[in-house]
Amino acid sequence: MEHRKLWRTGVFFALIYFIEGLVTALFGLSFLYLTGMGINPASLSVIIFIALIPLFFKPFVGVVTDKFTLGRLGRRKPWLLIGIVVQAAGFFGLSLIHPSEGLGLYMLTMCFAVAALVLYDTCVDGLALDLLTPDEYGGIQSWMTSGRYLAVLIAPPLATGLASNISWPAAFVALGVLSLLPVPVVLAVKEPPRGAEARQQFLLPVLRKALAAPGIFICVLGFLTMLATSGTEEIWLGYLRNEVGVPLGIVGWFGSIFGVGVILGAIAGARVYKAMGRIASNYVTIALIALSTVTLVTASEAVTAIIAAITFGLGMGMLHVTVFSLGMTLRVVGAEATSFGLFSVFLVTGTVVAMTVSPWLAGHIGYSWTFVVNGLFGCLGGLMVWILRIREAREGGLHVSAGRQPSSGGRRRRRSGKETPAR
């Protein structure tokens, strides 16, 4: 893809992932909103878990969006538009609900917004696989990650500012309006024509590819790296506040430093992915996860806490590029959204387990040992990378991104050594 076109494509995906970041920010904002109204934090953990349930249905949403088209706008665009509009409606709905009178309805509306995210996120993943070649996966993941974390940086101060000066309903309305930003861009995007494979492939070919080697090692790598980082992301600001002693008025700035680190890590990750290859680049990710564990455990004052925030952010940004790009290579032609949706189940499972277990561990063995446990999960992810490298060396390259088996001529070319193995 030519540079100018790739730039426009990157902006498109960054904008979609920006509104996805609004939903990510909603969980932290809801925690502030509901605890400020005197609702027990223990009740909020149940609400958050229920609201996350739609994420587990991404493969099935992928099947529907891969096989069925609505109207004449294209294969993915109608589903994208529905998801975006429904997310905005969810934010508008939250502005009408008073949690003290309808906490259950508030929870269902959050779940509604997450379900909308699942719909358009699954579609946009499929669209990325429709439009891009494997060499472009790292670059586009960099755009996606930057867009998501830009929203995570912008949404909290915007929403809390509106809440303190006007009201929380005004904050939710603003987030709903921001959710509609991609609509004109989605209408303008041109999709590739739908191939015959879209009518033939189903969930079974995707399962066969993801659950057999090397696909299963890629999925487990995604699970372990999310297990290593998501729990730490949830508790590390509490660690700085409660253990390091960073004042409450300042601790939020460390979240911003972390967000900047994520964006820088995503930008660097695209270059590392291109330079080192889709498998070896994950060694850098694992190294940064291990380094961030060390810096968090040894953080004892503001300066070391800043170093920890930057290092952890870089590791998270790198992870979203190298690991997610490797997951994109599990693509099955005709079932693109389903393919990445199944990989996403491993990511979501790691995230939910980490967000449930890490606070419990912090309360029983302390923050530092919790960081060490999470870091060990990252090292296990390194074992998966090592296994993939061993398989790559034995097989002369891991051909995990092709949707079809190569022709006999292609096999002869590989035996003759004329095809360069993937790194």
C-alpha positions in Angstrom: 0.0 0.0 0.0 1.4 3.4 -1.0 2.5 5.7 1.9 -0.3 8.3 1.5 -3.0 5.7 1.3 -1.5 3.9 4.4 -1.6 7.2 6.3 -5.3 7.7 5.5 -6.0 4.1 6.5 -4.1 4.6 9.7 -6.1 7.7 10.6 -9.4 5.8 9.9 -8.5 2.9 12.2 -7.1 5.3 14.9 -10.5 7.2 14.9 -12.4 3.9 15.3 -10.2 2.9 18.2 -10.5 6.3 19.7 -14.2 5.7 20.3 -13.3 2.3 21.6 -11.1 4.0 24.2 -14.1 6.0 25.3 -15.7 2.8 26.5 -12.5 1.7 28.2 -12.5 5.1 30.0 -16.2 4.6 31.0 -15.2 1.9 33.5 -12.9 4.1 35.4 -15.4 7.0 35.2 -18.2 4.8 36.4 -16.1 3.8 39.4 -15.6 7.5 40.3 -19.3 8.3 39.7 -20.8 5.4 41.6 -18.5 5.3 44.5 -19.0 9.1 44.8 -22.7 8.3 45.3 -21.9 5.9 48.2 -22.2 2.7 46.3 -20.1 -0.2 47.7 -17.0 -0.9 45.6 -17.7 -4.6 46.0 -20.9 -4.2 44.1 -19.0 -2.5 41.3 -16.8 -5.5 40.7 -20.0 -7.5 39.9 -21.3 -4.7 37.6 -18.0 -4.5 35.7 -17.8 -8.3 35.3 -21.3 -8.4 33.9 -20.7 -5.5 31.6 -17.6 -7.3 30.1 -19.5 -10.5 29.3 -20.3 -9.4 25.6 -16.5 -9.4 24.9 -16.6 -13.3 25.0 -19.0 -13.4 22.0 -16.6 -11.8 19.5 -16.1 -15.0 17.5 -19.8 -15.5 17.0 -20.3 -11.8 16.1 -17.5 -12.4 13.6 -19.3 -15.3 12.1 -22.4 -13.2 11.5 -20.5 -10.2 10.1 -18.3 -12.4 7.9 -21.3 -14.2 6.3 -24.1 -11.8 6.2 -24.3 -8.3 4.6 -27.0 -5.7 5.3 -28.0 -3.4 2.5 -25.7 -2.1 -0.2 -23.2 -0.1 1.8 -20.7 -3.0 1.8 -19.7 -6.1 3.8 -18.6 -4.4 7.0 -19.8 -0.8 6.9 -23.5 -1.5 7.9 -22.4 -3.4 11.0 -19.8 -0.7 11.8 -22.4 2.0 11.6 -24.9 0.1 13.8 -22.2 -0.5 16.5 -21.1 3.1 16.5 -24.7 4.5 16.8 -25.6 2.0 19.4 -22.6 2.9 21.5 -23.6 6.6 21.3 -27.1 5.6 22.4 -25.7 3.8 25.3 -23.8 6.9 26.5 -27.0 9.0 26.0 -28.9 6.4 28.0 -26.5 6.6 30.9 -27.2 10.3 31.1 -30.8 9.6 31.8 -30.3 7.0 34.5 -29.8 7.8 38.2 -27.8 4.9 39.7 -29.2 5.2 43.2 -32.7 4.5 41.7 -31.8 2.1 39.0 -28.3 0.5 39.5 -29.4 -2.6 37.6 -30.5 -0.5 34.6 -27.2 1.4 34.7 -25.4 -1.9 34.6 -27.5 -3.1 31.6 -26.8 0.1 29.7 -23.1 -0.3 30.2 -23.4 -3.8 28.9 -25.3 -2.4 26.0 -22.5 0.0 25.2 -19.9 -2.8 25.5 -22.0 -5.0 23.1 -22.0 -2.2 20.6 -18.2 -2.0 20.9 -17.9 -5.8 20.3 -19.9 -5.4 17.1 -17.9 -2.5 15.5 -14.6 -3.7 16.9 -15.1 -7.2 15.4 -16.0 -5.6 12.1 -13.1 -3.2 12.0 -10.6 -6.0 12.8 -12.1 -7.9 9.8 -11.8 -4.8 7.7 -8.1 -4.4 8.6 -7.5 -8.0 7.5 -9.4 -7.3 4.3 -7.4 -4.3 3.4 -3.9 -5.0 4.6 -1.0 -7.3 3.9 0.9 -9.1 6.8 3.8 -6.6 6.4 1.4 -3.8 7.3 -0.1 -5.3 10.4 2.5 -3.8 12.8 2.0 -0.3 11.5 -1.8 -0.4 11.6 -1.7 -1.9 15.2 0.4 1.2 16.1 -2.3 3.5 14.8 -5.0 1.5 16.6 -3.3 1.5 20.0 -2.4 5.2 19.7 -6.1 6.0 19.0 -7.4 4.0 21.9 -5.0 5.4 24.4 -5.5 9.0 23.1 -9.1 8.6 24.2 -8.0 7.2 27.5 -5.9 10.3 28.0 -8.6 12.8 26.9 -11.9 11.3 28.1 -11.3 11.3 31.9 -10.3 15.0 32.3 -13.1 16.0 29.9 -15.7 14.0 31.7 -14.7 14.9 35.2 -14.4 18.5 34.3 -18.0 18.5 32.9 -19.2 16.5 35.9 -17.7 19.0 38.4 -18.8 22.1 36.6 -22.2 20.9 35.1 -23.2 17.4 35.9 -22.4 13.7 35.2 -25.3 13.4 32.7 -23.6 16.2 30.7 -20.3 14.2 30.7 -22.1 11.1 29.3 -23.8 13.2 26.6 -20.4 14.6 25.6 -18.9 11.0 25.4 -22.0 10.0 23.3 -21.3 12.9 20.8 -17.7 12.0 20.6 -18.7 8.4 19.8 -20.3 9.6 16.6 -17.1 11.2 15.2 -16.2 8.3 12.9 -19.6 8.1 11.1 -18.6 10.3 8.1 -15.3 8.5 7.7 -17.0 5.1 7.8 -19.4 6.2 5.1 -16.5 7.3 2.9 -14.3 4.2 3.3 -14.1 1.9 0.3 -14.3 -1.8 1.0 -12.8 -4.5 -1.2 -15.3 -6.7 -3.0 -16.7 -9.7 -1.1 -15.1 -12.9 -2.3 -16.7 -16.3 -2.7 -14.8 -17.5 0.4 -16.9 -15.3 2.6 -19.9 -17.6 1.8 -17.9 -20.8 2.3 -15.9 -20.4 5.5 -17.4 -20.8 8.9 -16.2 -21.2 12.5 -14.7 -24.7 12.1 -11.9 -23.7 9.8 -11.0 -20.9 12.2 -11.0 -23.3 15.2 -8.8 -25.7 13.3 -6.3 -23.0 12.5 -6.2 -21.4 16.0 -6.2 -24.5 18.1 -3.6 -26.4 16.2 0.2 -25.5 16.3 1.4 -22.9 15.9 -1.9 -21.1 16.3 -2.5 -22.4 19.8 0.9 -21.0 21.0 0.1 -17.6 19.6 -3.3 -17.6 21.4 -1.6 -18.7 24.7 1.0 -16.0 24.2 -1.9 -13.4 24.0 -3.5 -14.8 27.1 -0.3 -14.8 29.1 0.8 -11.3 28.1 -2.7 -9.8 29.0 -2.6 -11.8 32.3 0.8 -10.2 33.0 -0.2 -6.6 32.2 -3.9 -6.0 32.7 -3.9 -6.7 36.5 -0.9 -4.5 37.0 -2.6 -1.7 34.9 -5.6 -2.0 37.3 -3.7 -1.7 40.6 -0.5 0.2 40.0 -1.9 3.7 40.6 -3.3 2.4 43.9 0.2 1.1 44.7 1.7 4.6 44.0 -0.9 6.2 46.2 -1.0 3.7 49.1 2.6 2.4 49.2 4.9 5.0 47.6 2.9 7.8 49.1 2.2 9.9 45.9 -0.4 12.6 46.8 -3.9 12.1 45.5 -3.8 15.3 43.5 -0.7 14.1 41.6 -1.2 10.4 41.2 -3.6 11.0 38.2 -0.7 12.6 36.3 1.2 9.2 36.4 -1.7 7.8 34.5 -1.2 10.4 31.8 2.6 9.6 31.8 1.7 6.0 31.4 -0.7 6.8 28.5 2.1 8.8 26.7 4.4 5.8 27.2 1.8 3.5 25.6 1.6 5.7 22.5 5.4 5.9 22.3 5.6 2.1 22.8 3.1 1.6 20.0 5.1 3.8 17.6 8.3 2.0 18.5 6.6 -1.3 18.3 5.7 -0.9 14.6 9.4 -0.3 13.8 10.6 -3.2 16.0 8.0 -5.5 14.4 9.1 -4.5 10.9 12.8 -4.8 11.8 12.9 -8.0 13.8 9.9 -9.9 12.3 6.5 -11.0 13.7 7.9 -13.5 16.2 11.3 -12.2 17.4 9.8 -8.8 18.0 7.9 -10.3 20.9 11.1 -10.8 22.8 11.3 -7.0 23.1 7.8 -7.0 24.5 8.6 -9.7 27.1 11.8 -7.9 28.1 9.9 -4.6 28.7 7.2 -6.4 30.7 10.0 -7.9 32.9 11.7 -4.5 33.2 8.5 -2.7 34.1 8.0 -5.3 36.9 11.4 -4.5 38.3 10.8 -0.7 38.1 7.4 -1.0 39.8 8.7 -3.1 42.6 11.6 -0.8 43.3 9.7 2.5 42.9 10.1 4.3 46.3 9.8 8.0 45.4 8.4 10.3 42.6 11.4 10.0 40.3 11.5 6.2 40.3 7.7 6.1 40.0 7.9 8.2 36.8 10.5 5.8 35.4 8.1 2.9 36.3 5.2 4.7 34.6 7.2 5.2 31.4 8.6 1.7 31.3 5.2 0.1 31.9 3.6 2.3 29.3 6.3 1.3 26.7 5.7 -2.3 27.5 1.9 -2.0 27.1 2.3 -0.1 23.8 4.8 -2.7 22.4 2.5 -5.5 23.5 -0.5 -4.1 21.6 1.6 -4.0 18.4 3.7 -7.1 18.4 1.4 -9.6 20.1 -1.8 -8.4 18.4 -0.1 -8.3 15.0 1.0 -11.9 15.5 -2.6 -12.7 16.3 -3.7 -11.2 13.0 -1.6 -13.8 11.2 -4.2 -16.4 12.2 -6.4 -15.0 9.4 -8.6 -17.4 7.5 -9.7 -16.1 4.1 -13.5 -15.4 4.1 -13.6 -15.5 7.9 -11.4 -12.5 8.8 -13.5 -11.1 11.7 -14.1 -14.5 13.1 -10.4 -15.3 13.1 -9.3 -12.3 15.1 -12.5 -12.6 17.3 -11.4 -16.1 18.4 -7.9 -14.8 19.2 -9.5 -11.9 21.1 -11.3 -14.4 23.4 -7.9 -15.4 24.7 -7.0 -11.8 25.2 -10.3 -11.0 27.0 -10.0 -14.1 29.2 -6.5 -13.0 30.3 -7.8 -9.5 31.0 -10.8 -10.6 33.0 -8.8 -13.1 35.1 -6.1 -10.5 35.8 -8.5 -7.8 36.7 -10.3 -10.2 39.1 -7.3 -11.8 40.7 -4.7 -9.0 41.0 -6.7 -6.8 43.5 -7.2 -10.0 45.6 -3.5 -10.8 45.5 -2.6 -7.2 46.4 -4.7 -7.5 49.5 -3.2 -10.8 50.6 0.5 -10.8 49.5 1.0 -7.1 48.9 1.5 -5.0 45.7 5.1 -5.8 45.1 4.7 -9.6 45.1 1.6 -9.2 42.9 3.7 -7.4 40.4 6.3 -10.2 40.6 3.6 -12.8 40.0 2.3 -10.9 37.0 5.8 -10.5 35.7 6.3 -14.3 35.9 3.2 -14.7 33.6 5.0 -12.5 31.1 8.1 -14.7 31.3 5.9 -17.7 30.5 4.8 -15.7 27.4 8.5 -15.6 26.6 8.5 -19.4 26.6 5.7 -19.3 24.0 7.8 -17.0 21.8 10.8 -19.4 22.2 8.6 -22.4 21.1 7.4 -20.4 18.1 11.0 -19.6 17.1 12.0 -23.3 17.5 9.1 -24.3 15.2 10.0 -21.5 12.8 13.6 -22.8 12.6 12.5 -26.4 12.0 9.9 -25.6 9.4 11.7 -22.8 7.6 9.2 -20.2 8.4 5.7 -20.2 10.1 3.1 -19.9 7.4 0.2 -18.9 9.7 -1.2 -16.0 7.8 -2.3 -17.7 4.6 -5.9 -18.4 4.1 -5.3 -21.3 1.7 -2.7 -24.0 1.3 0.0 -23.2 -1.2 -0.1 -24.8 -4.6 2.2 -27.6 -5.5 4.4 -25.1 -7.4 4.7 -23.0 -4.2 5.8 -26.1 -2.3 8.4 -26.9 -4.9 9.8 -23.3 -4.6 10.1 -23.6 -0.9 12.0 -26.9 -1.2 14.3 -25.4 -3.7 15.1 -22.6 -1.2 13.9 -19.7 -3.3 11.3 -18.4 -0.8 12.7 -16.5 2.1 11.4 -17.7 5.5 9.4 -15.3 7.6 11.3 -14.0 10.6 
